[in-house]
């Protein structure tokens, strides 16, 4: 997945600019982003504070790590079943 050139903190600051009264088009032009990108960010980060975004990122990282561990454990179980089934 492509990494964004903006951090979560920067995205929240950009969304806050629009909430303070600037038009969406002006905010997009100022930061060099497209309107669909702005609205995608608003759907994901709208109403968040910086601390909330950090918590979200840590939870997503932990979730990714746990999914990887589960997949490895399931693979180990499948291999063991296969070996025991051949005997």
Backbone as ProteinMPNN parsed JSONL, in Angstrom:
{"seq_chain_A": "XXXXXXXXXXXXXXXXXXXXXXXXXXXXXXXXXXXXXXXXXXXXXXXXXXXXXXXXXXXXXXXXXXXXXXXXXXXXXXXXXXXXXXX", "coords_chain_A": {"N_chain_A": [[0.834, -1.177, 0.0], [0.536, 2.223, -0.791], [2.354, 4.763, 0.803], [1.183, 7.632, 2.466], [1.882, 11.081, 1.826], [1.312, 12.746, 3.806], [1.067, 13.02, 7.337], [-0.964, 11.588, 9.975], [-1.503, 13.591, 11.821], [-1.126, 15.902, 10.295], [-3.161, 15.569, 8.425], [-5.442, 15.779, 10.036], [-5.15, 18.429, 10.813], [-5.52, 19.694, 8.339], [-8.181, 19.007, 7.805], [-9.329, 20.409, 9.899], [-8.946, 23.027, 9.102], [-10.847, 23.321, 7.075], [-13.133, 23.013, 8.59], [-13.063, 25.325, 10.063], [-14.012, 27.213, 8.36], [-12.993, 27.672, 5.774], [-13.381, 27.043, 2.278], [-13.888, 23.816, 0.766], [-12.672, 23.452, -1.704], [-10.688, 25.45, -1.66], [-9.058, 24.602, 0.462], [-8.171, 22.157, -0.552], [-6.766, 23.031, -2.831], [-4.769, 24.583, -1.634], [-3.238, 22.684, -0.265], [-2.618, 20.847, -2.179], [-4.141, 18.552, -2.816], [-6.675, 16.241, -3.955], [-10.265, 16.586, -4.3], [-11.723, 14.127, -3.885], [-9.813, 12.772, -2.299], [-9.74, 14.438, -0.055], [-12.365, 14.094, 0.95], [-12.298, 11.373, 1.5], [-10.42, 11.306, 3.546], [-11.881, 12.819, 5.358], [-13.982, 11.111, 5.926], [-12.624, 9.107, 7.256], [-11.049, 10.361, 9.287], [-12.591, 12.4, 10.306], [-13.697, 14.573, 12.843], [-11.894, 13.659, 14.674], [-9.307, 13.906, 17.144], [-5.785, 14.592, 17.495], [-4.663, 12.786, 19.306], [-6.532, 10.726, 19.229], [-6.125, 9.775, 16.636], [-3.559, 8.761, 16.853], [-4.011, 6.656, 18.642], [-5.685, 5.102, 17.042], [-3.902, 4.358, 15.016], [-2.03, 2.808, 16.456], [-3.69, 0.726, 17.283], [-4.417, -0.346, 14.784], [-1.908, -1.256, 13.913], [-1.37, -3.191, 15.887], [-3.488, -4.94, 15.395], [-2.843, -5.825, 12.804], [-0.461, -7.192, 13.378], [-1.415, -9.226, 15.075], [-3.126, -10.606, 13.321], [-1.244, -11.644, 11.574], [0.156, -13.375, 13.285], [-1.915, -15.188, 13.86], [-2.381, -16.284, 11.314], [0.065, -17.581, 10.878], [-0.03, -19.479, 12.955], [-2.253, -20.977, 12.183], [-1.275, -22.055, 9.829], [0.796, -23.659, 10.847], [-0.748, -25.548, 12.257], [-2.141, -26.728, 10.14], [-0.021, -27.924, 8.759], [0.882, -29.756, 10.685], [-1.4, -31.385, 10.892], [-1.386, -32.468, 8.363], [1.004, -33.922, 8.352], [0.509, -35.758, 10.43], [-1.654, -37.043, 9.354], [-0.603, -38.552, 7.282], [0.732, -40.628, 8.467]], "CA_chain_A": [[0.0, 0.0, 0.0], [1.315, 3.438, -0.927], [2.372, 5.58, 2.0], [0.743, 8.992, 2.233], [2.9, 12.082, 2.105], [0.827, 13.483, 4.969], [0.864, 12.233, 8.549], [-2.312, 11.708, 10.518], [-1.614, 14.906, 12.455], [-1.292, 16.886, 9.228], [-4.485, 15.372, 7.84], [-6.411, 16.341, 10.977], [-5.02, 19.883, 10.717], [-6.134, 20.099, 7.07], [-9.631, 18.917, 7.997], [-9.729, 21.479, 10.815], [-9.005, 24.267, 8.316], [-12.137, 23.358, 6.4], [-14.151, 23.19, 9.621], [-13.005, 26.72, 10.52], [-14.717, 28.1, 7.449], [-12.487, 27.716, 4.401], [-14.092, 26.131, 1.376], [-13.18, 22.572, 0.493], [-11.822, 23.67, -2.884], [-9.538, 26.259, -1.244], [-8.189, 23.75, 1.273], [-7.556, 21.195, -1.469], [-5.804, 23.747, -3.663], [-3.668, 25.03, -0.777], [-2.406, 21.556, 0.148], [-2.291, 20.015, -3.336], [-4.842, 17.278, -2.774], [-7.915, 16.244, -4.724], [-11.482, 16.562, -3.495], [-12.0, 12.776, -3.37], [-8.892, 12.478, -1.199], [-10.205, 15.191, 1.113], [-13.566, 13.479, 1.512], [-11.898, 10.075, 2.043], [-9.833, 11.633, 4.839], [-12.939, 13.289, 6.256], [-14.725, 9.932, 6.363], [-11.806, 8.317, 8.178], [-10.513, 11.128, 10.406], [-13.475, 13.507, 10.675], [-14.057, 14.67, 14.246], [-10.843, 13.094, 15.535], [-8.189, 14.705, 17.644], [-4.505, 13.961, 17.179], [-4.473, 11.624, 20.189], [-7.383, 9.654, 18.712], [-5.476, 9.227, 15.445], [-2.431, 7.938, 17.308], [-4.574, 5.423, 19.185], [-6.155, 4.325, 15.894], [-2.747, 3.786, 14.325], [-1.464, 1.735, 17.27], [-4.62, -0.401, 17.222], [-4.304, -0.964, 13.466], [-0.646, -1.994, 13.89], [-1.529, -4.375, 16.718], [-4.392, -5.834, 14.678], [-2.067, -6.412, 11.709], [0.473, -8.142, 13.986], [-2.18, -10.377, 15.561], [-3.58, -11.365, 12.158], [-0.09, -12.374, 11.074], [0.384, -14.48, 14.218], [-2.98, -16.164, 13.66], [-2.146, -16.972, 10.043], [1.189, -18.501, 11.068], [-0.483, -20.574, 13.804], [-3.129, -21.817, 11.374], [-0.398, -22.776, 8.905], [1.445, -24.71, 11.631], [-1.753, -26.574, 12.528], [-2.398, -27.433, 8.883], [1.141, -28.763, 8.467], [0.865, -30.87, 11.633], [-2.48, -32.297, 10.509], [-0.959, -33.147, 7.15], [2.037, -34.895, 8.736], [-0.122, -36.821, 11.198], [-2.569, -37.777, 8.492], [0.156, -39.461, 6.414], [1.218, -41.772, 9.249]], "C_chain_A": [[0.882, 1.245, 0.0], [1.21, 4.268, 0.34], [2.007, 7.02, 1.641], [1.881, 9.967, 2.513], [2.511, 12.958, 3.29], [0.695, 12.533, 6.156], [-0.568, 12.416, 9.027], [-2.53, 13.077, 11.15], [-1.845, 15.996, 11.411], [-2.674, 16.783, 8.601], [-5.55, 15.989, 8.736], [-6.352, 17.86, 10.951], [-5.664, 20.412, 9.439], [-7.653, 20.067, 7.191], [-10.133, 20.033, 8.91], [-9.804, 22.819, 10.093], [-10.367, 24.409, 7.644], [-13.26, 23.583, 7.408], [-14.185, 24.618, 10.145], [-13.618, 27.695, 9.529], [-14.176, 28.209, 6.04], [-13.284, 26.739, 3.542], [-13.231, 24.898, 1.124], [-12.219, 22.743, -0.683], [-10.563, 24.452, -2.517], [-8.547, 25.418, -0.436], [-7.458, 22.752, 0.375], [-6.481, 21.857, -2.324], [-4.569, 24.125, -2.843], [-2.708, 23.887, -0.452], [-2.089, 20.592, -0.993], [-2.909, 18.635, -3.285], [-6.115, 17.382, -3.594], [-9.111, 16.22, -3.78], [-11.827, 15.152, -3.011], [-11.082, 12.372, -2.213], [-9.345, 13.177, 0.074], [-11.396, 14.497, 1.758], [-13.282, 12.083, 2.072], [-11.277, 10.269, 3.429], [-10.909, 12.043, 5.84], [-13.76, 12.12, 6.777], [-13.935, 9.141, 7.413], [-11.426, 9.091, 9.437], [-11.424, 12.244, 10.891], [-13.861, 13.463, 12.141], [-13.012, 14.113, 15.2], [-9.894, 14.17, 16.013], [-6.91, 13.943, 17.318], [-4.29, 12.72, 18.042], [-5.325, 10.442, 19.728], [-6.75, 8.989, 17.501], [-4.294, 8.349, 15.831], [-2.92, 6.611, 17.865], [-5.046, 4.516, 18.057], [-4.99, 3.637, 15.201], [-2.14, 2.647, 15.137], [-2.377, 0.508, 17.259], [-4.554, -1.113, 15.878], [-3.014, -1.778, 13.357], [-0.745, -3.282, 14.703], [-2.431, -5.401, 16.031], [-3.66, -6.55, 13.545], [-1.119, -7.485, 12.243], [-0.262, -9.402, 14.449], [-2.714, -11.234, 14.415], [-2.446, -12.205, 11.581], [0.206, -13.576, 11.965], [-0.665, -15.578, 14.044], [-2.768, -16.964, 12.379], [-1.005, -17.966, 10.174], [0.777, -19.701, 11.906], [-1.382, -21.525, 13.011], [-2.321, -22.634, 10.371], [0.312, -23.918, 9.618], [0.479, -25.857, 11.9], [-2.028, -27.396, 11.267], [-1.252, -28.375, 8.536], [1.157, -29.969, 9.396], [-0.226, -31.882, 11.294], [-2.072, -33.111, 9.288], [0.06, -34.237, 7.472], [1.411, -36.039, 9.5], [-1.082, -37.653, 10.352], [-1.866, -38.773, 7.607], [0.618, -40.682, 7.147], [0.24, -42.845, 9.354]], "O_chain_A": [[1.875, 1.299, 0.726], [0.123, 4.455, 0.887], [2.47, 7.555, 0.633], [2.744, 9.697, 3.349], [3.288, 13.809, 3.725], [0.268, 11.389, 6.004], [-1.291, 13.287, 8.544], [-3.61, 13.656, 11.032], [-2.656, 16.9, 11.613], [-3.289, 17.799, 8.28], [-6.463, 16.652, 8.245], [-7.387, 18.519, 11.055], [-6.291, 21.471, 9.457], [-8.336, 20.986, 6.738], [-11.235, 20.545, 8.717], [-10.637, 23.659, 10.435], [-10.963, 25.486, 7.647], [-14.235, 24.271, 7.106], [-15.223, 25.077, 10.621], [-13.734, 28.884, 9.826], [-14.838, 28.787, 5.178], [-13.794, 25.734, 4.036], [-12.008, 24.938, 1.253], [-11.095, 22.24, -0.658], [-9.481, 24.145, -3.017], [-7.337, 25.517, -0.636], [-6.258, 22.533, 0.536], [-5.403, 21.294, -2.513], [-3.443, 23.996, -3.325], [-1.498, 24.098, -0.372], [-1.365, 19.618, -0.791], [-2.274, 17.652, -3.669], [-6.581, 18.482, -3.893], [-8.981, 15.877, -2.605], [-12.188, 14.981, -1.846], [-11.515, 11.714, -1.267], [-9.337, 12.583, 1.152], [-11.434, 14.331, 2.977], [-13.947, 11.649, 3.012], [-11.557, 9.514, 4.361], [-10.861, 11.668, 7.011], [-14.189, 12.125, 7.931], [-14.515, 8.579, 8.343], [-11.475, 8.542, 10.538], [-11.054, 12.972, 11.812], [-14.305, 12.426, 12.634], [-13.226, 14.099, 16.412], [-9.709, 15.203, 15.368], [-6.958, 12.782, 16.913], [-3.787, 11.708, 17.553], [-4.898, 9.292, 19.822], [-6.827, 7.77, 17.353], [-4.055, 7.313, 15.21], [-2.329, 5.565, 17.601], [-4.836, 3.304, 18.102], [-5.082, 2.464, 14.839], [-1.77, 1.62, 14.568], [-1.894, -0.623, 17.228], [-4.624, -2.341, 15.822], [-3.014, -2.865, 12.78], [-0.27, -4.334, 14.275], [-2.16, -6.6, 16.084], [-3.841, -7.752, 13.352], [-0.982, -8.553, 11.647], [0.218, -10.516, 14.237], [-2.751, -12.46, 14.527], [-2.659, -13.338, 11.151], [0.477, -14.669, 11.468], [-0.337, -16.764, 14.077], [-2.955, -18.181, 12.364], [-1.086, -19.074, 9.643], [1.182, -20.825, 11.612], [-1.277, -22.743, 13.155], [-2.656, -23.787, 10.098], [0.424, -25.017, 9.075], [0.857, -27.022, 11.781], [-2.133, -28.621, 11.33], [-1.48, -29.493, 8.074], [1.417, -31.088, 8.952], [-0.01, -33.089, 11.394], [-2.378, -34.3, 9.193], [-0.01, -35.341, 6.931], [1.748, -37.196, 9.247], [-1.288, -38.837, 10.619], [-2.476, -39.765, 7.208], [0.881, -41.704, 6.514], [0.511, -43.869, 9.982]]}, "name": "protein", "num_of_chains": 1, "seq": "XXXXXXXXXXXXXXXXXXXXXXXXXXXXXXXXXXXXXXXXXXXXXXXXXXXXXXXXXXXXXXXXXXXXXXXXXXXXXXXXXXXXXXX"}
